[in-house]
Amino acid sequence: MRSAKTVNMIFDIARRLREWVAQASQGMTIDENRVKLTSVKATGTAALLEIGKDAQQIVVGRRSLGRVARWFLGSLSASLAEEAKVP
């Protein structure tokens, strides 16, 4: 059984992810109820490939990044493009 602290943390993460989806999709026609949000305690290409193994698409990206973060995201995106079985 999960502690109250853990449950509250999970709900907070879900709330923040939903807020991010709403912000990121401004100006787009999107049914936010059909977006599946997944959170894992992991990093890198392997984690994203595992999360997205049953997905129709894997979408990554972030605007307004600094040079180092943009380089990392670019290398992550390149790795995903090479290894993913979905677009």
N, CA, C and O of each residue as an XYZ file, in Angstrom:
348
protein
N       0.835     -1.170      0.000
C       0.000      0.000      0.000
C       0.884      1.240      0.000
O       1.894      1.284      0.703
N       0.509      2.246     -0.785
C       1.290      3.474     -0.887
C       0.965      4.426      0.260
O      -0.170      4.501      0.731
N       1.980      5.138      0.688
C       1.773      6.116      1.755
C       1.038      7.334      1.198
O       1.008      7.550     -0.013
N       0.450      8.119      2.084
C      -0.259      9.336      1.674
C       0.696     10.293      0.969
O       0.306     10.973      0.019
N       1.946     10.349      1.429
C       2.943     11.226      0.808
C       3.211     10.805     -0.639
O       3.305     11.649     -1.530
N       3.332      9.512     -0.861
C       3.574      9.005     -2.216
C       2.389      9.288     -3.121
O       2.572      9.720     -4.259
N       1.180      9.052     -2.637
C      -0.029      9.310     -3.428
C      -0.113     10.790     -3.786
O      -0.413     11.132     -4.930
N       0.148     11.669     -2.823
C       0.114     13.116     -3.092
C       1.154     13.509     -4.121
O       0.894     14.357     -4.974
N       2.335     12.901     -4.050
C       3.383     13.197     -5.011
C       2.958     12.757     -6.412
O       3.200     13.474     -7.383
N       2.331     11.594     -6.526
C       1.864     11.101     -7.828
C       0.815     12.036     -8.413
O       0.871     12.365     -9.598
N      -0.141     12.466     -7.594
C      -1.170     13.395     -8.071
C      -0.557     14.730     -8.478
O      -1.001     15.339     -9.451
N       0.456     15.193     -7.748
C       1.112     16.453     -8.090
C       1.840     16.340     -9.422
O       1.781     17.254    -10.244
N       2.524     15.227     -9.636
C       3.213     15.013    -10.915
C       2.209     14.983    -12.058
O       2.436     15.604    -13.096
N       1.104     14.269    -11.882
C       0.070     14.193    -12.926
C      -0.511     15.569    -13.214
O      -0.738     15.915    -14.374
N      -0.754     16.356    -12.170
C      -1.307     17.694    -12.354
C      -0.328     18.557    -13.143
O      -0.725     19.263    -14.070
N       0.950     18.501    -12.774
C       1.946     19.311    -13.475
C       2.128     18.858    -14.933
O       2.340     19.692    -15.813
N       2.048     17.560    -15.193
C       2.131     17.077    -16.571
C       0.938     17.546    -17.394
O       1.107     17.944    -18.546
N      -0.261     17.505    -16.827
C      -1.460     17.997    -17.533
C      -1.343     19.491    -17.826
O      -1.729     19.945    -18.903
N      -0.810     20.260    -16.865
C      -0.607     21.694    -17.090
C       0.383     21.915    -18.225
O       0.201     22.810    -19.051
N       1.435     21.093    -18.263
C       2.426     21.220    -19.331
C       1.796     20.909    -20.686
O       2.051     21.612    -21.664
N       0.981     19.865    -20.748
C       0.305     19.516    -22.007
C      -0.572     20.673    -22.466
O      -0.561     21.033    -23.643
N      -1.331     21.257    -21.544
C      -2.208     22.382    -21.891
C      -1.394     23.552    -22.430
O      -1.782     24.179    -23.416
N      -0.276     23.845    -21.793
C       0.566     24.951    -22.238
C       1.224     24.631    -23.583
O       1.239     25.470    -24.484
N       1.762     23.433    -23.715
C       2.479     23.049    -24.930
C       1.557     22.938    -26.140
O       2.009     23.075    -27.277
N       0.270     22.690    -25.907
C      -0.651     22.486    -27.027
C      -1.517     23.718    -27.318
O      -2.484     23.632    -28.074
N      -1.171     24.853    -26.723
C      -1.938     26.073    -27.008
C      -1.919     26.357    -28.501
O      -0.874     26.279    -29.147
N      -3.087     26.687    -29.040
C      -3.199     26.978    -30.458
C      -3.415     25.750    -31.325
O      -3.583     25.870    -32.538
N      -3.414     24.567    -30.714
C      -3.639     23.323    -31.451
C      -4.987     22.739    -31.060
O      -5.478     22.961    -29.954
N      -5.568     22.000    -31.970
C      -6.784     21.269    -31.647
C      -6.350     19.900    -31.136
O      -5.854     19.063    -31.890
N      -6.547     19.697    -29.849
C      -6.103     18.446    -29.238
C      -7.076     18.061    -28.135
O      -7.511     18.905    -27.351
N      -7.405     16.797    -28.083
C      -8.258     16.287    -27.003
C      -7.326     15.826    -25.899
O      -6.784     14.722    -25.949
N      -7.144     16.681    -24.901
C      -6.195     16.384    -23.825
C      -6.560     15.106    -23.067
O      -5.691     14.490    -22.450
N      -7.824     14.703    -23.102
C      -8.236     13.474    -22.424
C      -7.715     12.223    -23.124
O      -7.694     11.142    -22.536
N      -7.293     12.369    -24.381
C      -6.761     11.221    -25.119
C      -5.235     11.140    -25.049
O      -4.631     10.215    -25.592
N      -4.621     12.109    -24.381
C      -3.174     12.104    -24.214
C      -2.829     11.235    -23.016
O      -3.333     11.457    -21.915
N      -1.972     10.252    -23.231
C      -1.545      9.384    -22.133
C      -0.261      9.957    -21.553
O       0.746     10.092    -22.249
N      -0.309     10.288    -20.275
C       0.851     10.831    -19.601
C       1.555      9.722    -18.839
O       0.929      8.963    -18.098
N       2.863      9.639    -19.030
C       3.653      8.617    -18.355
C       4.854      9.278    -17.713
O       5.526     10.103    -18.332
N       5.116      8.923    -16.500
C       6.256      9.462    -15.776
C       7.090      8.296    -15.260
O       6.558      7.348    -14.683
N       8.397      8.374    -15.474
C       9.287      7.343    -14.963
C      10.480      7.989    -14.290
O      10.834      9.131    -14.582
N      11.078      7.260    -13.407
C      12.309      7.728    -12.770
C      13.461      7.075    -13.515
O      14.037      6.083    -13.068
N      13.778      7.653    -14.654
C      14.827      7.125    -15.512
C      15.265      8.228    -16.466
O      14.609      9.264    -16.568
N      16.347      8.011    -17.148
C      16.828      9.000    -18.097
C      17.284      8.321    -19.379
O      17.535      7.116    -19.407
N      17.385      9.095    -20.413
C      18.005      8.645    -21.641
C      17.092      7.964    -22.636
O      15.895      7.780    -22.414
N      17.706      7.603    -23.727
C      17.016      6.999    -24.849
C      16.320      5.701    -24.458
O      15.181      5.464    -24.862
N      16.983      4.866    -23.684
C      16.397      3.568    -23.308
C      15.084      3.751    -22.565
O      14.131      3.007    -22.799
N      15.024      4.734    -21.671
C      13.786      4.985    -20.917
C      12.671      5.438    -21.854
O      11.538      4.972    -21.739
N      12.981      6.337    -22.773
C      11.953      6.821    -23.701
C      11.489      5.733    -24.659
O      10.312      5.671    -25.013
N      12.408      4.883    -25.076
C      12.019      3.770    -25.948
C      11.105      2.796    -25.206
O      10.150      2.277    -25.786
N      11.390      2.548    -23.938
C      10.542      1.654    -23.151
C       9.148      2.247    -22.975
O       8.147      1.552    -23.144
N       9.087      3.526    -22.636
C       7.789      4.200    -22.464
C       7.000      4.174    -23.769
O       5.790      3.949    -23.771
N       7.698      4.406    -24.875
C       7.022      4.540    -26.164
C       6.882      3.271    -26.967
O       6.497      3.328    -28.135
N       7.182      2.128    -26.381
C       7.179      0.893    -27.168
C       5.807      0.555    -27.752
O       5.736     -0.086    -28.801
N       4.729      0.965    -27.108
C       3.391      0.698    -27.627
C       2.719      1.948    -28.181
O       1.526      1.931    -28.484
N       3.479      3.032    -28.313
C       2.927      4.305    -28.778
C       2.844      4.341    -30.304
O       3.517      3.579    -30.998
N       2.011      5.237    -30.802
C       1.959      5.479    -32.238
C       3.074      6.420    -32.669
O       3.560      6.340    -33.797
N       3.478      7.313    -31.767
C       4.568      8.254    -32.017
C       5.296      8.537    -30.716
O       4.732      8.415    -29.629
N       6.557      8.915    -30.847
C       7.312      9.445    -29.717
C       7.669     10.877    -30.090
O       8.343     11.114    -31.093
N       7.224     11.812    -29.294
C       7.453     13.226    -29.590
C       8.326     13.818    -28.496
O       7.995     13.734    -27.313
N       9.437     14.416    -28.893
C      10.312     15.101    -27.953
C      10.608     16.484    -28.499
O      10.530     16.721    -29.705
N      10.944     17.376    -27.615
C      11.314     18.713    -28.048
C      11.085     19.713    -26.947
O      10.327     19.470    -26.009
N      11.741     20.824    -27.072
C      11.589     21.892    -26.083
C      12.118     23.176    -26.703
O      13.214     23.211    -27.264
N      11.322     24.222    -26.592
C      11.752     25.516    -27.106
C      12.538     26.275    -26.043
O      12.443     25.977    -24.852
N      13.308     27.250    -26.486
C      14.040     28.169    -25.600
C      15.053     27.463    -24.716
O      15.123     27.723    -23.515
N      15.823     26.588    -25.293
C      16.853     25.903    -24.529
C      18.192     26.599    -24.693
O      18.441     27.262    -25.700
N      19.033     26.445    -23.717
C      20.407     26.920    -23.828
C      21.206     25.996    -24.737
O      20.710     24.951    -25.158
N      22.425     26.375    -25.034
C      23.258     25.629    -25.983
C      23.502     24.181    -25.541
O      23.377     23.262    -26.352
N      23.847     23.969    -24.276
C      24.140     22.619    -23.787
C      22.875     21.764    -23.788
O      22.909     20.619    -24.238
N      21.770     22.298    -23.297
C      20.514     21.543    -23.275
C      20.054     21.230    -24.697
O      19.551     20.136    -24.955
N      20.219     22.174    -25.617
C      19.820     21.948    -27.009
C      20.687     20.847    -27.622
O      20.187     20.018    -28.382
N      21.989     20.834    -27.296
C      22.880     19.781    -27.796
C      22.433     18.424    -27.266
O      22.371     17.453    -28.019
N      22.118     18.352    -25.954
C      21.708     17.081    -25.372
C      20.413     16.596    -25.994
O      20.306     15.430    -26.375
N      19.424     17.478    -26.103
C      18.142     17.080    -26.681
C      18.328     16.645    -28.121
O      17.688     15.698    -28.578
N      19.196     17.330    -28.829
C      19.470     16.950    -30.219
C      20.062     15.551    -30.310
O      19.683     14.775    -31.188
N      20.984     15.221    -29.419
C      21.582     13.890    -29.446
C      20.579     12.835    -28.996
O      20.588     11.713    -29.504
N      19.718     13.185    -28.052
C      18.663     12.274    -27.621
C      17.690     12.027    -28.777
O      17.311     10.887    -29.043
N      17.295     13.095    -29.455
C      16.381     12.961    -30.589
C      16.997     12.100    -31.689
O      16.312     11.272    -32.290
N      18.275     12.293    -31.949
C      18.957     11.495    -32.974
C      18.977     10.021    -32.585
O      18.737      9.155    -33.426
N      19.261      9.731    -31.321
C      19.259      8.340    -30.853
C      17.880      7.710    -30.985
O      17.746      6.562    -31.407
N      16.855      8.478    -30.616
C      15.485      7.964    -30.739
C      15.141      7.692    -32.197
O      14.554      6.659    -32.519
N      15.503      8.614    -33.071
C      15.194      8.442    -34.501
C      15.851      7.185    -35.060
O      15.273      6.508    -35.910
N      17.053      6.871    -34.589
C      17.746      5.680    -35.057
C      17.168      4.383    -34.514
O      17.110      3.379    -35.223
N      16.737      4.403    -33.247
C      16.373      3.164    -32.571
C      14.883      2.891    -32.455
O      14.488      1.737    -32.295
N      14.044      3.918    -32.531
C      12.608      3.725    -32.317
C      11.971      2.944    -33.460
O      12.386      3.056    -34.614
N      10.975      2.166    -33.127
C      10.239      1.397    -34.130
C       8.994      2.160    -34.607
O       8.271      1.699    -35.490
N       8.759      3.326    -34.010
C       7.635      4.200    -34.395
C       8.205      5.558    -34.764
O       9.321      5.889    -34.362
N       7.449      6.356    -35.531
C       7.965      7.685    -35.895
C       8.054      8.625    -34.698
O       8.468      9.775    -34.845
